């Protein structure tokens, strides 16, 4: 939906092999593009010329970001299209989400490959729109065979490291500490494993990094509350106990971000309250059976943990681990478990990660050469 006061920006979505034209108020579109960088890069330059080979028309989607009351009525469009919006699933009411996201409504016209998001709060509109765009991207990628894991992903010294673990296991703290110690962030909280001619690759997406204020003392190098606040800025999801860092803003705290990298190692983080700080953290390699159990445990149930309305509209299949895929991942990666106390463990973890990184890189190089 384009009006005189709106603009359109075509973005590439490499992980899904699609393009996405975002339409809305210029500030809203620019904000979404900033939040999505570097994962959804512009597909056209300032002169309108394509920067890359465009996909087929059936791989192009439209995302309309509309500012207005979530209870808006359906209207005919200027080009003669009749009124057709059904806001929300089955015409449901707009509701705020538990994390503080304000009330909003969405419409999915999958036949026309069009998603419309309506929200009254301007600062939230690009955030909500990007969430639906990310869900779309992940659903398409999973349908093409990608394996979604609940975990973070980091590239360190040429080694791709996936960090899995239960909630509060320290995944974000470990990932950002690796990143700020010379690594690059691929993804936080969810990562896609994608098969390629040279093996499995870790593919990230434009998901903001939620950092708990109570964990700042564990980060390495030390991360101050003031520096974090400056980096996160006015992200609408910020709250007193947790701040949210857009992927592109990771460099503001001394790190870097990249879209994908080869996968070499998976480390399951386990926080053990009974493990004394006086005792060193424990790490050990997992055998194939243990590795398969870990993969099954951290396989995501769906393309998104909240936006089931879009997943249902897309008819997207749930993620799965076939015997062949499971065997391929287990046979391609090295698996470890790192058990640690609640605090005072990150230095030991960094030493462990640095130790496995060069070994994994060397093994991968020999495999590719062979």
Secondary structure, 3 states (H helix, E strand, C coil): CCCCCEEEEEEEECCCCEEEEEEEEHHHHHHHHHHHCCCCCECECCCCCECCCCCCHHHEEEEEEEECCCCCCCCCCCCCCCCCCCCCHHHCCCCCCCCCCCCEEEEEECCCCEEEEEECCHHHHHHHHHHHHHHHHHHHHHHCCCEEECEEEEEECCEEEEEEECCCCCHHHHHHHHHCCCCEEEECCCEEEEEECCEEEEECCCCCEEEEHHHHHHCCCCCCHHHHHHHHCCCCCCECCEEEECHHHHHHHCCCECCEEECCEEEEEEECCCCCCCCCCEEEECCHHHHHHHHHHHECCCCCCCCHHHHHHHCCCCCCCCHHHHHHHHHHCEEEEEEECCCCCHHHHHHHHHHHHHHHHHHHHHHHHC
